[in-house]
């Protein structure tokens, strides 16, 4: 049975809203007189939806929205707005409120709005449940050689693993670091063919620096500007696998240092590959040196927790 929490300092309005909601016998309606009481009740009973008056003594409905967004982002908040509070309602929606109902339209719109929000929340729950049954996620990207594309791709990988609930946050962070280092190598060393010193500086270069200008110039010149980065991922319950390939000239794979050696931790030129080697179970290059394949055994990670 869905729980609806109504937050309003007026007993008259509580009775009005409660009466409208009671038309649906499947809902259990609870009441709070102010924001602090509401936050305490949310923590205790975890309602499925919160309906709050916008203007109340002490903390306002907007403050409830802001706090709820941080502490209880999975619970939708619907505003009841009175005449003259339209601007405040806009601010509340921007702050994270899910919807609103004008006080003048409560009888006509309140229950429909609550039903809509509950249905959306149920979809989110079902999606989360569905991801528990996902056997694997496989994606492939063909990307421009643009450093701005790396952060959203890393975020996409991390979000996918979080949705699948494979690995803890530390493990996902390690994978993100390894993939980022591989992508940076593919972009700066591979496709743009920058020397080690320029690539390292260009990675964090200020917009007015010489290194930044060098990267920008390479991105506009042939053959560098037409080269792509190919990224593939296959994440299952037991294993995470990634492949990153560039269209640069590659390098002599035999020249790689022993990445398992702890002495490389102080070698800045090998830092990226050292991190990759330490965070992944398998690291393999193709013969041309323009593709790296990474793998991590998730089953081993789970059994060691």
Helices and strands as residue ranges (DSSP letters): E 3-7, H 11-21, E 28-32, H 35-45, E 49-53, H 61-71, E 76-81, H 86-95, E 99-102, G 103-105, H 106-131, E 136-144, H 148-164, H 169-184, I 185-191, H 196-203, H 210-218, G 224-226, E 228-236, E 239-245, G 253-255, G 262-266, G 268-270, H 271-279, E 282-285, E 291-297, H 298-303
